[in-house]
Amino acid sequence: MPIYEYRCRECQEKTSKLWRGFDAPDAVPCAECGSEQTSRIISSVAFHKSLRSKLQDLDPRYDRMVDSAAANTSTSDPNQFIDRATPLSESDA
Ligand SMILES: [Zn+2]
């Protein structure tokens, strides 16, 4: 079950939210000041990092393979696929 973290745009405090659903809420009320002007942070970054390191473990040449395969297309950023992926931790709620 994932924990999502949000940064308040009013007071910059961080709010953690244990979430049982499949999709993270876009924003949760700030635990400090109650503002709903919060932005999700951390969890997607951590996920990207772990998936990237898994890809590197899988095959250290992977990045270069992707680069050469995608170099001549309009979608030459391999990370766009990771950005669209769904974390496994969101699937077993
Ligand atoms: Zn706040």
PDB file of the backbone (N, CA, C, O) and the ligand in Angstrom, with CONECT records:
HET     ZN  A 101       1
ATOM      1  N   MET A   1       0.855  -1.197   0.000  1.00  0.00           N
ATOM      2  CA  MET A   1       0.000   0.000   0.000  1.00  0.00           C
ATOM      3  C   MET A   1       0.884   1.237   0.000  1.00  0.00           C
ATOM      4  O   MET A   1       1.710   1.424   0.894  1.00  0.00           O
ATOM      5  N   PRO A   2       0.709   2.058  -0.984  1.00  0.00           N
ATOM      6  CA  PRO A   2       1.644   3.180  -1.136  1.00  0.00           C
ATOM      7  C   PRO A   2       1.375   4.327  -0.168  1.00  0.00           C
ATOM      8  O   PRO A   2       0.244   4.569   0.256  1.00  0.00           O
ATOM      9  N   ILE A   3       2.438   5.006   0.156  1.00  0.00           N
ATOM     10  CA  ILE A   3       2.334   6.259   0.901  1.00  0.00           C
ATOM     11  C   ILE A   3       2.734   7.379  -0.047  1.00  0.00           C
ATOM     12  O   ILE A   3       3.811   7.362  -0.643  1.00  0.00           O
ATOM     13  N   TYR A   4       1.840   8.351  -0.171  1.00  0.00           N
ATOM     14  CA  TYR A   4       2.130   9.484  -1.032  1.00  0.00           C
ATOM     15  C   TYR A   4       2.496  10.685  -0.187  1.00  0.00           C
ATOM     16  O   TYR A   4       2.017  10.852   0.934  1.00  0.00           O
ATOM     17  N   GLU A   5       3.341  11.503  -0.740  1.00  0.00           N
ATOM     18  CA  GLU A   5       3.760  12.697  -0.005  1.00  0.00           C
ATOM     19  C   GLU A   5       3.473  13.927  -0.835  1.00  0.00           C
ATOM     20  O   GLU A   5       3.592  13.929  -2.060  1.00  0.00           O
ATOM     21  N   TYR A   6       3.090  14.971  -0.128  1.00  0.00           N
ATOM     22  CA  TYR A   6       2.692  16.220  -0.767  1.00  0.00           C
ATOM     23  C   TYR A   6       3.425  17.388  -0.124  1.00  0.00           C
ATOM     24  O   TYR A   6       3.699  17.396   1.076  1.00  0.00           O
ATOM     25  N   ARG A   7       3.729  18.357  -0.947  1.00  0.00           N
ATOM     26  CA  ARG A   7       4.345  19.579  -0.450  1.00  0.00           C
ATOM     27  C   ARG A   7       3.320  20.705  -0.545  1.00  0.00           C
ATOM     28  O   ARG A   7       2.721  20.932  -1.596  1.00  0.00           O
ATOM     29  N   CYS A   8       3.130  21.403   0.569  1.00  0.00           N
ATOM     30  CA  CYS A   8       2.182  22.505   0.608  1.00  0.00           C
ATOM     31  C   CYS A   8       2.786  23.719  -0.087  1.00  0.00           C
ATOM     32  O   CYS A   8       3.936  24.086   0.157  1.00  0.00           O
ATOM     33  N   ARG A   9       1.985  24.338  -0.960  1.00  0.00           N
ATOM     34  CA  ARG A   9       2.493  25.533  -1.644  1.00  0.00           C
ATOM     35  C   ARG A   9       2.335  26.785  -0.796  1.00  0.00           C
ATOM     36  O   ARG A   9       2.903  27.833  -1.106  1.00  0.00           O
ATOM     37  N   GLU A  10       1.555  26.667   0.284  1.00  0.00           N
ATOM     38  CA  GLU A  10       1.365  27.831   1.155  1.00  0.00           C
ATOM     39  C   GLU A  10       2.482  27.926   2.196  1.00  0.00           C
ATOM     40  O   GLU A  10       3.108  28.975   2.349  1.00  0.00           O
ATOM     41  N   CYS A  11       2.726  26.827   2.907  1.00  0.00           N
ATOM     42  CA  CYS A  11       3.675  26.877   4.026  1.00  0.00           C
ATOM     43  C   CYS A  11       4.888  25.975   3.795  1.00  0.00           C
ATOM     44  O   CYS A  11       5.791  25.928   4.630  1.00  0.00           O
ATOM     45  N   GLN A  12       4.915  25.260   2.666  1.00  0.00           N
ATOM     46  CA  GLN A  12       6.065  24.406   2.291  1.00  0.00           C
ATOM     47  C   GLN A  12       6.199  23.176   3.185  1.00  0.00           C
ATOM     48  O   GLN A  12       7.185  22.447   3.081  1.00  0.00           O
ATOM     49  N   GLU A  13       5.222  22.933   4.062  1.00  0.00           N
ATOM     50  CA  GLU A  13       5.308  21.732   4.889  1.00  0.00           C
ATOM     51  C   GLU A  13       4.967  20.506   4.052  1.00  0.00           C
ATOM     52  O   GLU A  13       4.294  20.599   3.025  1.00  0.00           O
ATOM     53  N   LYS A  14       5.453  19.346   4.518  1.00  0.00           N
ATOM     54  CA  LYS A  14       5.238  18.090   3.809  1.00  0.00           C
ATOM     55  C   LYS A  14       4.156  17.294   4.533  1.00  0.00           C
ATOM     56  O   LYS A  14       4.154  17.195   5.760  1.00  0.00           O
ATOM     57  N   THR A  15       3.231  16.725   3.747  1.00  0.00           N
ATOM     58  CA  THR A  15       2.160  15.913   4.318  1.00  0.00           C
ATOM     59  C   THR A  15       2.233  14.522   3.710  1.00  0.00           C
ATOM     60  O   THR A  15       2.297  14.382   2.489  1.00  0.00           O
ATOM     61  N   SER A  16       2.225  13.495   4.546  1.00  0.00           N
ATOM     62  CA  SER A  16       2.226  12.123   4.057  1.00  0.00           C
ATOM     63  C   SER A  16       0.822  11.559   4.139  1.00  0.00           C
ATOM     64  O   SER A  16       0.082  11.840   5.082  1.00  0.00           O
ATOM     65  N   LYS A  17       0.459  10.761   3.143  1.00  0.00           N
ATOM     66  CA  LYS A  17      -0.889  10.207   3.091  1.00  0.00           C
ATOM     67  C   LYS A  17      -0.813   8.734   2.721  1.00  0.00           C
ATOM     68  O   LYS A  17      -0.329   8.369   1.650  1.00  0.00           O
ATOM     69  N   LEU A  18      -1.299   7.898   3.626  1.00  0.00           N
ATOM     70  CA  LEU A  18      -1.433   6.482   3.305  1.00  0.00           C
ATOM     71  C   LEU A  18      -2.705   6.309   2.482  1.00  0.00           C
ATOM     72  O   LEU A  18      -3.787   6.698   2.921  1.00  0.00           O
ATOM     73  N   TRP A  19      -2.582   5.738   1.312  1.00  0.00           N
ATOM     74  CA  TRP A  19      -3.685   5.755   0.375  1.00  0.00           C
ATOM     75  C   TRP A  19      -4.011   4.338  -0.085  1.00  0.00           C
ATOM     76  O   TRP A  19      -3.125   3.610  -0.534  1.00  0.00           O
ATOM     77  N   ARG A  20      -5.269   3.947   0.026  1.00  0.00           N
ATOM     78  CA  ARG A  20      -5.666   2.582  -0.302  1.00  0.00           C
ATOM     79  C   ARG A  20      -6.142   2.418  -1.739  1.00  0.00           C
ATOM     80  O   ARG A  20      -6.333   1.297  -2.213  1.00  0.00           O
ATOM     81  N   GLY A  21      -6.332   3.524  -2.423  1.00  0.00           N
ATOM     82  CA  GLY A  21      -6.887   3.437  -3.764  1.00  0.00           C
ATOM     83  C   GLY A  21      -5.841   3.110  -4.811  1.00  0.00           C
ATOM     84  O   GLY A  21      -4.652   2.996  -4.514  1.00  0.00           O
ATOM     85  N   PHE A  22      -6.297   2.965  -6.020  1.00  0.00           N
ATOM     86  CA  PHE A  22      -5.388   2.674  -7.118  1.00  0.00           C
ATOM     87  C   PHE A  22      -4.678   3.923  -7.598  1.00  0.00           C
ATOM     88  O   PHE A  22      -3.506   3.869  -7.972  1.00  0.00           O
ATOM     89  N   ASP A  23      -5.369   5.037  -7.591  1.00  0.00           N
ATOM     90  CA  ASP A  23      -4.788   6.276  -8.079  1.00  0.00           C
ATOM     91  C   ASP A  23      -4.548   7.223  -6.909  1.00  0.00           C
ATOM     92  O   ASP A  23      -5.411   7.416  -6.053  1.00  0.00           O
ATOM     93  N   ALA A  24      -3.373   7.798  -6.897  1.00  0.00           N
ATOM     94  CA  ALA A  24      -3.075   8.771  -5.861  1.00  0.00           C
ATOM     95  C   ALA A  24      -3.961   9.997  -6.048  1.00  0.00           C
ATOM     96  O   ALA A  24      -4.205  10.427  -7.175  1.00  0.00           O
ATOM     97  N   PRO A  25      -4.441  10.556  -4.941  1.00  0.00           N
ATOM     98  CA  PRO A  25      -5.179  11.815  -5.064  1.00  0.00           C
ATOM     99  C   PRO A  25      -4.250  12.910  -5.564  1.00  0.00           C
ATOM    100  O   PRO A  25      -3.060  12.925  -5.252  1.00  0.00           O
ATOM    101  N   ASP A  26      -4.810  13.822  -6.339  1.00  0.00           N
ATOM    102  CA  ASP A  26      -3.986  14.900  -6.874  1.00  0.00           C
ATOM    103  C   ASP A  26      -3.456  15.786  -5.765  1.00  0.00           C
ATOM    104  O   ASP A  26      -2.340  16.300  -5.845  1.00  0.00           O
ATOM    105  N   ALA A  27      -4.259  15.963  -4.734  1.00  0.00           N
ATOM    106  CA  ALA A  27      -3.846  16.804  -3.630  1.00  0.00           C
ATOM    107  C   ALA A  27      -4.562  16.363  -2.369  1.00  0.00           C
ATOM    108  O   ALA A  27      -5.692  15.876  -2.418  1.00  0.00           O
ATOM    109  N   VAL A  28      -3.903  16.535  -1.258  1.00  0.00           N
ATOM    110  CA  VAL A  28      -4.530  16.294   0.038  1.00  0.00           C
ATOM    111  C   VAL A  28      -4.361  17.563   0.867  1.00  0.00           C
ATOM    112  O   VAL A  28      -3.413  18.319   0.653  1.00  0.00           O
ATOM    113  N   PRO A  29      -5.271  17.805   1.813  1.00  0.00           N
ATOM    114  CA  PRO A  29      -5.130  19.015   2.634  1.00  0.00           C
ATOM    115  C   PRO A  29      -3.822  18.991   3.415  1.00  0.00           C
ATOM    116  O   PRO A  29      -3.412  17.951   3.929  1.00  0.00           O
ATOM    117  N   CYS A  30      -3.189  20.122   3.496  1.00  0.00           N
ATOM    118  CA  CYS A  30      -1.945  20.255   4.261  1.00  0.00           C
ATOM    119  C   CYS A  30      -2.207  19.964   5.733  1.00  0.00           C
ATOM    120  O   CYS A  30      -3.142  20.499   6.330  1.00  0.00           O
ATOM    121  N   ALA A  31      -1.354  19.096   6.316  1.00  0.00           N
ATOM    122  CA  ALA A  31      -1.519  18.759   7.723  1.00  0.00           C
ATOM    123  C   ALA A  31      -1.169  19.936   8.630  1.00  0.00           C
ATOM    124  O   ALA A  31      -1.591  19.992   9.785  1.00  0.00           O
ATOM    125  N   GLU A  32      -0.400  20.867   8.094  1.00  0.00           N
ATOM    126  CA  GLU A  32       0.082  21.975   8.908  1.00  0.00           C
ATOM    127  C   GLU A  32      -0.908  23.145   8.917  1.00  0.00           C
ATOM    128  O   GLU A  32      -1.271  23.649   9.980  1.00  0.00           O
ATOM    129  N   CYS A  33      -1.338  23.570   7.727  1.00  0.00           N
ATOM    130  CA  CYS A  33      -2.156  24.782   7.661  1.00  0.00           C
ATOM    131  C   CYS A  33      -3.538  24.525   7.055  1.00  0.00           C
ATOM    132  O   CYS A  33      -4.377  25.426   7.015  1.00  0.00           O
ATOM    133  N   GLY A  34      -3.777  23.284   6.579  1.00  0.00           N
ATOM    134  CA  GLY A  34      -5.087  22.968   6.048  1.00  0.00           C
ATOM    135  C   GLY A  34      -5.322  23.394   4.618  1.00  0.00           C
ATOM    136  O   GLY A  34      -6.389  23.136   4.061  1.00  0.00           O
ATOM    137  N   SER A  35      -4.352  24.035   4.020  1.00  0.00           N
ATOM    138  CA  SER A  35      -4.489  24.456   2.633  1.00  0.00           C
ATOM    139  C   SER A  35      -4.598  23.241   1.714  1.00  0.00           C
ATOM    140  O   SER A  35      -3.977  22.208   1.964  1.00  0.00           O
ATOM    141  N   GLU A  36      -5.386  23.370   0.657  1.00  0.00           N
ATOM    142  CA  GLU A  36      -5.435  22.293  -0.327  1.00  0.00           C
ATOM    143  C   GLU A  36      -4.516  22.564  -1.501  1.00  0.00           C
ATOM    144  O   GLU A  36      -4.546  21.848  -2.502  1.00  0.00           O
ATOM    145  N   GLN A  37      -3.707  23.590  -1.377  1.00  0.00           N
ATOM    146  CA  GLN A  37      -2.732  23.906  -2.430  1.00  0.00           C
ATOM    147  C   GLN A  37      -1.479  23.061  -2.234  1.00  0.00           C
ATOM    148  O   GLN A  37      -0.408  23.575  -1.913  1.00  0.00           O
ATOM    149  N   THR A  38      -1.638  21.744  -2.436  1.00  0.00           N
ATOM    150  CA  THR A  38      -0.514  20.840  -2.239  1.00  0.00           C
ATOM    151  C   THR A  38      -0.196  20.131  -3.542  1.00  0.00           C
ATOM    152  O   THR A  38      -1.063  19.934  -4.394  1.00  0.00           O
ATOM    153  N   SER A  39       1.063  19.755  -3.677  1.00  0.00           N
ATOM    154  CA  SER A  39       1.515  19.031  -4.859  1.00  0.00           C
ATOM    155  C   SER A  39       2.171  17.731  -4.440  1.00  0.00           C
ATOM    156  O   SER A  39       2.905  17.675  -3.453  1.00  0.00           O
ATOM    157  N   ARG A  40       1.897  16.691  -5.201  1.00  0.00           N
ATOM    158  CA  ARG A  40       2.454  15.398  -4.872  1.00  0.00           C
ATOM    159  C   ARG A  40       3.970  15.383  -5.125  1.00  0.00           C
ATOM    160  O   ARG A  40       4.442  15.898  -6.139  1.00  0.00           O
ATOM    161  N   ILE A  41       4.701  14.805  -4.219  1.00  0.00           N
ATOM    162  CA  ILE A  41       6.156  14.727  -4.357  1.00  0.00           C
ATOM    163  C   ILE A  41       6.653  13.330  -4.006  1.00  0.00           C
ATOM    164  O   ILE A  41       5.871  12.466  -3.611  1.00  0.00           O
ATOM    165  N   ILE A  42       7.927  13.121  -4.149  1.00  0.00           N
ATOM    166  CA  ILE A  42       8.700  11.987  -3.631  1.00  0.00           C
ATOM    167  C   ILE A  42       8.336  10.636  -4.235  1.00  0.00           C
ATOM    168  O   ILE A  42       9.193  10.005  -4.852  1.00  0.00           O
ATOM    169  N   SER A  43       7.104  10.169  -4.083  1.00  0.00           N
ATOM    170  CA  SER A  43       6.833   8.776  -4.397  1.00  0.00           C
ATOM    171  C   SER A  43       7.108   8.472  -5.867  1.00  0.00           C
ATOM    172  O   SER A  43       7.687   7.433  -6.187  1.00  0.00           O
ATOM    173  N   SER A  44       6.699   9.367  -6.759  1.00  0.00           N
ATOM    174  CA  SER A  44       6.942   9.100  -8.177  1.00  0.00           C
ATOM    175  C   SER A  44       8.433   9.174  -8.472  1.00  0.00           C
ATOM    176  O   SER A  44       8.947   8.426  -9.303  1.00  0.00           O
ATOM    177  N   VAL A  45       9.115  10.068  -7.798  1.00  0.00           N
ATOM    178  CA  VAL A  45      10.561  10.163  -7.987  1.00  0.00           C
ATOM    179  C   VAL A  45      11.245   8.884  -7.515  1.00  0.00           C
ATOM    180  O   VAL A  45      12.119   8.350  -8.199  1.00  0.00           O
ATOM    181  N   ALA A  46      10.847   8.405  -6.358  1.00  0.00           N
ATOM    182  CA  ALA A  46      11.435   7.176  -5.831  1.00  0.00           C
ATOM    183  C   ALA A  46      11.147   6.011  -6.762  1.00  0.00           C
ATOM    184  O   ALA A  46      12.005   5.158  -6.988  1.00  0.00           O
ATOM    185  N   PHE A  47       9.949   5.982  -7.293  1.00  0.00           N
ATOM    186  CA  PHE A  47       9.589   4.913  -8.216  1.00  0.00           C
ATOM    187  C   PHE A  47      10.450   4.972  -9.467  1.00  0.00           C
ATOM    188  O   PHE A  47      10.985   3.953  -9.904  1.00  0.00           O
ATOM    189  N   HIS A  48      10.584   6.149 -10.038  1.00  0.00           N
ATOM    190  CA  HIS A  48      11.407   6.282 -11.239  1.00  0.00           C
ATOM    191  C   HIS A  48      12.825   5.803 -10.981  1.00  0.00           C
ATOM    192  O   HIS A  48      13.425   5.108 -11.800  1.00  0.00           O
ATOM    193  N   LYS A  49      13.343   6.191  -9.829  1.00  0.00           N
ATOM    194  CA  LYS A  49      14.706   5.830  -9.514  1.00  0.00           C
ATOM    195  C   LYS A  49      14.846   4.316  -9.411  1.00  0.00           C
ATOM    196  O   LYS A  49      15.801   3.742  -9.934  1.00  0.00           O
ATOM    197  N   SER A  50      13.890   3.663  -8.733  1.00  0.00           N
ATOM    198  CA  SER A  50      14.020   2.230  -8.549  1.00  0.00           C
ATOM    199  C   SER A  50      13.828   1.486  -9.870  1.00  0.00           C
ATOM    200  O   SER A  50      14.503   0.489 -10.125  1.00  0.00           O
ATOM    201  N   LEU A  51      12.921   1.962 -10.700  1.00  0.00           N
ATOM    202  CA  LEU A  51      12.725   1.287 -11.984  1.00  0.00           C
ATOM    203  C   LEU A  51      13.957   1.467 -12.862  1.00  0.00           C
ATOM    204  O   LEU A  51      14.377   0.536 -13.549  1.00  0.00           O
ATOM    205  N   ARG A  52      14.527   2.648 -12.839  1.00  0.00           N
ATOM    206  CA  ARG A  52      15.728   2.860 -13.648  1.00  0.00           C
ATOM    207  C   ARG A  52      16.857   1.963 -13.188  1.00  0.00           C
ATOM    208  O   ARG A  52      17.592   1.415 -14.009  1.00  0.00           O
ATOM    209  N   SER A  53      17.004   1.807 -11.865  1.00  0.00           N
ATOM    210  CA  SER A  53      18.096   0.955 -11.405  1.00  0.00           C
ATOM    211  C   SER A  53      17.814  -0.500 -11.736  1.00  0.00           C
ATOM    212  O   SER A  53      18.747  -1.264 -11.983  1.00  0.00           O
ATOM    213  N   LYS A  54      16.540  -0.904 -11.747  1.00  0.00           N
ATOM    214  CA  LYS A  54      16.214  -2.267 -12.168  1.00  0.00           C
ATOM    215  C   LYS A  54      16.581  -2.478 -13.634  1.00  0.00           C
ATOM    216  O   LYS A  54      17.127  -3.518 -14.003  1.00  0.00           O
ATOM    217  N   LEU A  55      16.279  -1.494 -14.457  1.00  0.00           N
ATOM    218  CA  LEU A  55      16.628  -1.607 -15.869  1.00  0.00           C
ATOM    219  C   LEU A  55      18.136  -1.729 -16.036  1.00  0.00           C
ATOM    220  O   LEU A  55      18.618  -2.473 -16.891  1.00  0.00           O
ATOM    221  N   GLN A  56      18.866  -1.000 -15.222  1.00  0.00           N
ATOM    222  CA  GLN A  56      20.317  -1.074 -15.322  1.00  0.00           C
ATOM    223  C   GLN A  56      20.823  -2.434 -14.858  1.00  0.00           C
ATOM    224  O   GLN A  56      21.774  -2.970 -15.427  1.00  0.00           O
ATOM    225  N   ASP A  57      20.187  -2.998 -13.822  1.00  0.00           N
ATOM    226  CA  ASP A  57      20.572  -4.326 -13.374  1.00  0.00           C
ATOM    227  C   ASP A  57      20.287  -5.366 -14.459  1.00  0.00           C
ATOM    228  O   ASP A  57      21.046  -6.316 -14.653  1.00  0.00           O
ATOM    229  N   LEU A  58      19.187  -5.157 -15.146  1.00  0.00           N
ATOM    230  CA  LEU A  58      18.768  -6.101 -16.174  1.00  0.00           C
ATOM    231  C   LEU A  58      19.819  -6.197 -17.284  1.00  0.00           C
ATOM    232  O   LEU A  58      20.200  -7.291 -17.701  1.00  0.00           O
ATOM    233  N   ASP A  59      20.269  -5.058 -17.743  1.00  0.00           N
ATOM    234  CA  ASP A  59      21.254  -5.049 -18.816  1.00  0.00           C
ATOM    235  C   ASP A  59      21.908  -3.675 -18.848  1.00  0.00           C
ATOM    236  O   ASP A  59      21.256  -2.681 -19.163  1.00  0.00           O
ATOM    237  N   PRO A  60      23.175  -3.619 -18.527  1.00  0.00           N
ATOM    238  CA  PRO A  60      23.838  -2.305 -18.484  1.00  0.00           C
ATOM    239  C   PRO A  60      23.846  -1.613 -19.836  1.00  0.00           C
ATOM    240  O   PRO A  60      24.068  -0.404 -19.902  1.00  0.00           O
ATOM    241  N   ARG A  61      23.611  -2.342 -20.909  1.00  0.00           N
ATOM    242  CA  ARG A  61      23.597  -1.713 -22.234  1.00  0.00           C
ATOM    243  C   ARG A  61      22.220  -1.192 -22.603  1.00  0.00           C
ATOM    244  O   ARG A  61      22.029  -0.622 -23.677  1.00  0.00           O
ATOM    245  N   TYR A  62      21.252  -1.394 -21.698  1.00  0.00           N
ATOM    246  CA  TYR A  62      19.867  -1.070 -22.043  1.00  0.00           C
ATOM    247  C   TYR A  62      19.691   0.373 -22.495  1.00  0.00           C
ATOM    248  O   TYR A  62      19.040   0.647 -23.503  1.00  0.00           O
ATOM    249  N   ASP A  63      20.279   1.288 -21.738  1.00  0.00           N
ATOM    250  CA  ASP A  63      20.121   2.700 -22.080  1.00  0.00           C
ATOM    251  C   ASP A  63      20.626   2.984 -23.487  1.00  0.00           C
ATOM    252  O   ASP A  63      19.988   3.698 -24.260  1.00  0.00           O
ATOM    253  N   ARG A  64      21.767   2.420 -23.800  1.00  0.00           N
ATOM    254  CA  ARG A  64      22.305   2.663 -25.138  1.00  0.00           C
ATOM    255  C   ARG A  64      21.444   1.987 -26.209  1.00  0.00           C
ATOM    256  O   ARG A  64      21.283   2.518 -27.308  1.00  0.00           O
ATOM    257  N   MET A  65      20.895   0.820 -25.886  1.00  0.00           N
ATOM    258  CA  MET A  65      20.002   0.150 -26.831  1.00  0.00           C
ATOM    259  C   MET A  65      18.782   1.025 -27.104  1.00  0.00           C
ATOM    260  O   MET A  65      18.364   1.200 -28.248  1.00  0.00           O
ATOM    261  N   VAL A  66      18.223   1.567 -26.026  1.00  0.00           N
ATOM    262  CA  VAL A  66      17.066   2.435 -26.190  1.00  0.00           C
ATOM    263  C   VAL A  66      17.451   3.674 -26.987  1.00  0.00           C
ATOM    264  O   VAL A  66      16.726   4.105 -27.884  1.00  0.00           O
ATOM    265  N   ASP A  67      18.599   4.232 -26.646  1.00  0.00           N
ATOM    266  CA  ASP A  67      19.038   5.431 -27.341  1.00  0.00           C
ATOM    267  C   ASP A  67      19.148   5.194 -28.839  1.00  0.00           C
ATOM    268  O   ASP A  67      18.659   5.993 -29.638  1.00  0.00           O
ATOM    269  N   SER A  68      19.785   4.105 -29.214  1.00  0.00           N
ATOM    270  CA  SER A  68      19.985   3.879 -30.641  1.00  0.00           C
ATOM    271  C   SER A  68      18.673   3.519 -31.318  1.00  0.00           C
ATOM    272  O   SER A  68      18.451   3.874 -32.476  1.00  0.00           O
ATOM    273  N   ALA A  69      17.796   2.810 -30.597  1.00  0.00           N
ATOM    274  CA  ALA A  69      16.521   2.424 -31.191  1.00  0.00           C
ATOM    275  C   ALA A  69      15.605   3.629 -31.380  1.00  0.00           C
ATOM    276  O   ALA A  69      14.825   3.683 -32.330  1.00  0.00           O
ATOM    277  N   ALA A  70      15.705   4.591 -30.468  1.00  0.00           N
ATOM    278  CA  ALA A  70      14.764   5.701 -30.478  1.00  0.00           C
ATOM    279  C   ALA A  70      15.372   6.984 -31.027  1.00  0.00           C
ATOM    280  O   ALA A  70      14.692   8.006 -31.123  1.00  0.00           O
ATOM    281  N   ALA A  71      16.621   6.935 -31.378  1.00  0.00           N
ATOM    282  CA  ALA A  71      17.321   8.172 -31.727  1.00  0.00           C
ATOM    283  C   ALA A  71      16.690   8.885 -32.915  1.00  0.00           C
ATOM    284  O   ALA A  71      16.725  10.112 -33.001  1.00  0.00           O
ATOM    285  N   ASN A  72      16.119   8.119 -33.820  1.00  0.00           N
ATOM    286  CA  ASN A  72      15.607   8.736 -35.043  1.00  0.00           C
ATOM    287  C   ASN A  72      14.101   8.946 -35.018  1.00  0.00           C
ATOM    288  O   ASN A  72      13.502   9.270 -36.043  1.00  0.00           O
ATOM    289  N   THR A  73      13.487   8.764 -33.858  1.00  0.00           N
ATOM    290  CA  THR A  73      12.054   8.977 -33.758  1.00  0.00           C
ATOM    291  C   THR A  73      11.772  10.300 -33.066  1.00  0.00           C
ATOM    292  O   THR A  73      12.670  10.930 -32.508  1.00  0.00           O
ATOM    293  N   SER A  74      10.526  10.705 -33.112  1.00  0.00           N
ATOM    294  CA  SER A  74      10.156  11.947 -32.458  1.00  0.00           C
ATOM    295  C   SER A  74      10.049  11.761 -30.948  1.00  0.00           C
ATOM    296  O   SER A  74       9.976  12.738 -30.202  1.00  0.00           O
ATOM    297  N   THR A  75      10.038  10.499 -30.495  1.00  0.00           N
ATOM    298  CA  THR A  75       9.921  10.225 -29.064  1.00  0.00           C
ATOM    299  C   THR A  75      11.246   9.674 -28.574  1.00  0.00           C
ATOM    300  O   THR A  75      11.344   8.506 -28.198  1.00  0.00           O
ATOM    301  N   SER A  76      12.259  10.518 -28.581  1.00  0.00           N
ATOM    302  CA  SER A  76      13.608  10.015 -28.324  1.00  0.00           C
ATOM    303  C   SER A  76      13.972   9.994 -26.849  1.00  0.00           C
ATOM    304  O   SER A  76      15.106   9.658 -26.507  1.00  0.00           O
ATOM    305  N   ASP A  77      13.052  10.339 -25.972  1.00  0.00           N
ATOM    306  CA  ASP A  77      13.354  10.303 -24.542  1.00  0.00           C
ATOM    307  C   ASP A  77      12.885   8.985 -23.945  1.00  0.00           C
ATOM    308  O   ASP A  77      11.679   8.796 -23.782  1.00  0.00           O
ATOM    309  N   PRO A  78      13.793   8.061 -23.609  1.00  0.00           N
ATOM    310  CA  PRO A  78      13.365   6.760 -23.078  1.00  0.00           C
ATOM    311  C   PRO A  78      12.603   6.878 -21.765  1.00  0.00           C
ATOM    312  O   PRO A  78      11.817   5.996 -21.421  1.00  0.00           O
ATOM    313  N   ASN A  79      12.833   7.967 -21.030  1.00  0.00           N
ATOM    314  CA  ASN A  79      12.177   8.090 -19.739  1.00  0.00           C
ATOM    315  C   ASN A  79      10.685   8.346 -19.862  1.00  0.00           C
ATOM    316  O   ASN A  79       9.953   8.194 -18.885  1.00  0.00           O
ATOM    317  N   GLN A  80      10.221   8.732 -21.042  1.00  0.00           N
ATOM    318  CA  GLN A  80       8.788   8.979 -21.181  1.00  0.00           C
ATOM    319  C   GLN A  80       7.989   7.700 -20.917  1.00  0.00           C
ATOM    320  O   GLN A  80       6.853   7.771 -20.448  1.00  0.00           O
ATOM    321  N   PHE A  81       8.562   6.552 -21.207  1.00  0.00           N
ATOM    322  CA  PHE A  81       7.839   5.309 -20.954  1.00  0.00           C
ATOM    323  C   PHE A  81       7.746   5.048 -19.462  1.00  0.00           C
ATOM    324  O   PHE A  81       6.726   4.579 -18.955  1.00  0.00           O
ATOM    325  N   ILE A  82       8.829   5.362 -18.772  1.00  0.00           N
ATOM    326  CA  ILE A  82       8.810   5.202 -17.321  1.00  0.00           C
ATOM    327  C   ILE A  82       7.820   6.178 -16.713  1.00  0.00           C
ATOM    328  O   ILE A  82       7.107   5.830 -15.772  1.00  0.00           O
ATOM    329  N   ASP A  83       7.765   7.397 -17.238  1.00  0.00           N
ATOM    330  CA  ASP A  83       6.855   8.388 -16.678  1.00  0.00           C
ATOM    331  C   ASP A  83       5.403   7.938 -16.806  1.00  0.00           C
ATOM    332  O   ASP A  83       4.569   8.286 -15.970  1.00  0.00           O
ATOM    333  N   ARG A  84       5.099   7.170 -17.844  1.00  0.00           N
ATOM    334  CA  ARG A  84       3.721   6.725 -18.054  1.00  0.00           C
ATOM    335  C   ARG A  84       3.408   5.438 -17.312  1.00  0.00           C
ATOM    336  O   ARG A  84       2.240   5.066 -17.200  1.00  0.00           O
ATOM    337  N   ALA A  85       4.411   4.755 -16.808  1.00  0.00           N
ATOM    338  CA  ALA A  85       4.200   3.447 -16.204  1.00  0.00           C
ATOM    339  C   ALA A  85       3.472   3.570 -14.868  1.00  0.00           C
ATOM    340  O   ALA A  85       3.537   4.604 -14.203  1.00  0.00           O
ATOM    341  N   THR A  86       2.782   2.505 -14.491  1.00  0.00           N
ATOM    342  CA  THR A  86       2.098   2.463 -13.211  1.00  0.00           C
ATOM    343  C   THR A  86       2.951   1.697 -12.213  1.00  0.00           C
ATOM    344  O   THR A  86       3.343   0.559 -12.471  1.00  0.00           O
ATOM    345  N   PRO A  87       3.240   2.316 -11.074  1.00  0.00           N
ATOM    346  CA  PRO A  87       4.025   1.595 -10.061  1.00  0.00           C
ATOM    347  C   PRO A  87       3.311   0.327  -9.617  1.00  0.00           C
ATOM    348  O   PRO A  87       2.093   0.333  -9.435  1.00  0.00           O
ATOM    349  N   LEU A  88       4.058  -0.760  -9.442  1.00  0.00           N
ATOM    350  CA  LEU A  88       3.452  -1.989  -8.967  1.00  0.00           C
ATOM    351  C   LEU A  88       2.798  -1.781  -7.611  1.00  0.00           C
ATOM    352  O   LEU A  88       1.784  -2.410  -7.307  1.00  0.00           O
ATOM    353  N   SER A  89       3.363  -0.910  -6.801  1.00  0.00           N
ATOM    354  CA  SER A  89       2.825  -0.715  -5.464  1.00  0.00           C
ATOM    355  C   SER A  89       1.422  -0.135  -5.497  1.00  0.00           C
ATOM    356  O   SER A  89       0.692  -0.224  -4.509  1.00  0.00           O
ATOM    357  N   GLU A  90       1.028   0.468  -6.641  1.00  0.00           N
ATOM    358  CA  GLU A  90      -0.321   1.005  -6.729  1.00  0.00           C
ATOM    359  C   GLU A  90      -1.328  -0.064  -7.157  1.00  0.00           C
ATOM    360  O   GLU A  90      -2.534   0.178  -7.129  1.00  0.00           O
ATOM    361  N   SER A  91      -0.852  -1.219  -7.542  1.00  0.00           N
ATOM    362  CA  SER A  91      -1.737  -2.243  -8.073  1.00  0.00           C
ATOM    363  C   SER A  91      -2.182  -3.247  -7.018  1.00  0.00           C
ATOM    364  O   SER A  91      -3.144  -3.982  -7.241  1.00  0.00           O
ATOM    365  N   ASP A  92      -1.511  -3.294  -5.884  1.00  0.00           N
ATOM    366  CA  ASP A  92      -1.879  -4.304  -4.906  1.00  0.00           C
ATOM    367  C   ASP A  92      -2.546  -3.676  -3.680  1.00  0.00           C
ATOM    368  O   ASP A  92      -2.297  -4.094  -2.550  1.00  0.00           O
ATOM    369  N   ALA A  93      -3.370  -2.699  -3.904  1.00  0.00           N
ATOM    370  CA  ALA A  93      -4.084  -2.059  -2.795  1.00  0.00           C
ATOM    371  C   ALA A  93      -5.164  -2.997  -2.274  1.00  0.00           C
ATOM    372  O   ALA A  93      -5.884  -2.649  -1.338  1.00  0.00           O
TER     373      ALA A  93
HETATM  374 ZN    ZN A 101       0.426  24.217   4.558  1.00  0.00          ZN2+
END
